[in-house]
Structures are given as C-alpha cells and as structure tokens.
Amino acid sequence: MLKMAGLDHIVLRTTKLTQMLDFYCGHLGCTLERKTDDSLGLTQLRAGNTLIDIVTFDSKLGKLADNPPDLNSPNLDHFCLQVETSSMDEICQYLTQHYIPHTEPENRYGAQGFGLSVYLTDPQGNTVELKPKVDEG
C-alpha cells in the first residue's frame, strides 16, 4: 500500500481571477508563488507547504474542461497527493500491480518544485495526481 505524506496542491478553475487572488492573498494570507504566461492561464499561490493553483477558464489549461465553473458545476480540476517515497517507479509499479490505470510520468511543478507525477481517476471520476515526496535535507 502507498503511504501518503500530504496534500501537494489543488487546482481551481475560475472566471474571476482578480477576485480569487484578492480572496486567497488579500484575505487568507496566501502569497504568489508563480505565474505562467497568460495563454496557459496558471497562477500558483503558496499556502504553507501546499499550493493552490488557479486556472482561468478562457486559457489553454482552462479550456480542457467542458464548461466554466459556477455554483452548479464543480471548479476543482484535480488534487495532488504526495506519496511517502522518492521513487516514481515505486508508485507506478504499485498502480500497475493493482490494475489502477494511470498516465505516464510527466515532469510537473508542485509545492516542492518540479518533479515527476502521474494522474489517475478515483471511482467517483475525480482526477488524482500522485507525486513522490521530495526529501528535505
């Protein structure tokens, strides 16, 4: 069984970027970690050891969803869990042995910087990203 180390990041879709940044940074104390070019549409906020990724709906990443977020349509794109291992191979081997479909590992940016991760889908259809925990020290 895989052992979870914690939440790496969540990804929220939005049509209200300015208001989201004001809420999370201005009111909740998050700080701007990283912003990609406007066409990709990704703004990453630091929340302690975790990141909150905010994706604008009219961007390249945002258009991967079928419809804009509203009160009747979820705006959570996916969440990422850190796994208590430094080996992406160990994660993939476990998933394969247990017949859990997953993507090929890809280098992505998370709360601990760039690193390999995979996507899979839970039984309810939620997208889950798994990423090995980076040893600090």
C-alpha positions in Angstrom: 0.0 0.0 0.0 1.2 3.5 -0.8 1.7 5.8 2.2 0.6 9.4 1.8 2.8 12.3 3.0 0.3 15.1 2.5 -1.5 17.3 0.0 0.8 18.8 -2.6 -1.7 21.1 -4.4 -5.2 21.6 -5.6 -6.3 23.1 -8.9 -9.3 25.5 -9.0 -10.8 26.8 -12.2 -12.1 30.4 -12.3 -13.7 33.1 -14.4 -12.9 35.6 -11.7 -9.1 35.6 -11.3 -8.8 39.1 -9.8 -11.4 38.3 -7.1 -9.8 34.9 -6.4 -6.4 36.5 -5.9 -7.8 39.1 -3.7 -9.6 36.5 -1.6 -6.7 34.0 -1.2 -3.9 36.5 -1.0 -5.6 39.6 0.4 -7.8 37.8 2.9 -6.4 34.4 3.6 -2.7 35.2 3.6 -1.5 33.2 0.6 1.4 34.5 -1.4 2.0 34.5 -5.2 4.4 31.6 -5.9 4.5 31.5 -9.7 2.5 32.8 -12.7 2.8 31.4 -16.2 2.1 33.3 -19.4 -1.5 34.4 -19.9 -2.1 31.9 -22.7 -1.5 28.9 -20.3 -3.6 30.6 -17.6 -1.9 29.2 -14.4 -1.4 31.2 -11.3 0.1 29.4 -8.3 -0.3 30.5 -4.7 1.7 29.4 -1.7 -0.4 28.2 1.3 2.2 26.8 3.8 3.6 23.6 2.4 0.8 23.4 -0.2 0.0 25.2 -3.4 -3.4 26.4 -4.7 -3.3 26.5 -8.5 -5.8 28.8 -10.1 -6.6 28.3 -13.8 -8.5 30.8 -15.8 -11.3 29.2 -17.8 -10.5 31.1 -21.0 -6.9 29.9 -21.1 -5.2 26.8 -22.6 -5.5 24.9 -19.4 -9.0 26.1 -18.6 -10.4 25.1 -21.9 -9.6 21.5 -21.1 -12.8 21.5 -19.1 -16.2 21.3 -20.8 -17.9 24.3 -19.2 -17.0 27.3 -17.0 -17.2 26.9 -13.2 -20.3 28.1 -11.5 -22.4 27.2 -8.4 -23.9 24.2 -10.3 -20.7 22.9 -11.9 -17.6 21.9 -9.9 -14.5 24.0 -10.3 -12.0 21.6 -8.8 -9.8 20.3 -11.6 -7.8 17.8 -9.6 -5.8 17.4 -6.4 -2.3 16.1 -5.9 -1.1 13.8 -3.1 2.5 13.5 -2.0 3.5 9.8 -1.6 6.0 8.7 1.1 8.6 7.6 -1.4 11.2 9.3 -3.5 10.6 6.8 -6.4 8.2 7.4 -9.2 8.9 3.9 -10.3 7.6 2.5 -7.0 4.4 4.4 -7.4 3.9 3.2 -11.0 4.8 -0.3 -10.1 2.2 -0.3 -7.3 -0.5 1.1 -9.5 0.2 -1.4 -12.3 0.2 -4.3 -9.9 -3.2 -3.3 -8.6 -4.6 -2.7 -12.1 -5.1 1.0 -11.5 -4.9 2.9 -14.8 -2.6 5.9 -14.8 -0.8 8.2 -17.1 2.8 8.0 -17.9 5.0 10.0 -15.5 5.5 13.6 -16.6 7.5 16.5 -15.1 5.2 19.0 -13.4 5.5 21.9 -10.9 4.1 21.4 -7.4 4.6 22.6 -3.9 8.1 21.1 -3.7 9.1 22.3 -7.2 9.4 20.4 -10.4 9.1 16.6 -10.3 7.5 13.6 -11.9 3.9 12.8 -11.3 1.1 10.6 -12.7 -2.7 11.1 -13.0 -5.4 8.6 -12.2 -9.1 8.7 -11.7 -10.9 7.7 -8.5 -14.2 5.7 -8.5 -16.3 8.8 -8.5 -14.5 10.3 -11.5 -12.2 12.7 -9.7 -8.8 13.2 -11.1 -6.0 12.5 -8.6 -2.3 13.3 -9.2 0.3 11.3 -7.3 3.8 12.7 -6.7 6.8 11.3 -4.7 7.7 13.3 -1.7 10.9 15.2 -2.1 13.3 14.6 0.9 14.2 17.9 2.6 17.7 17.9 3.9 
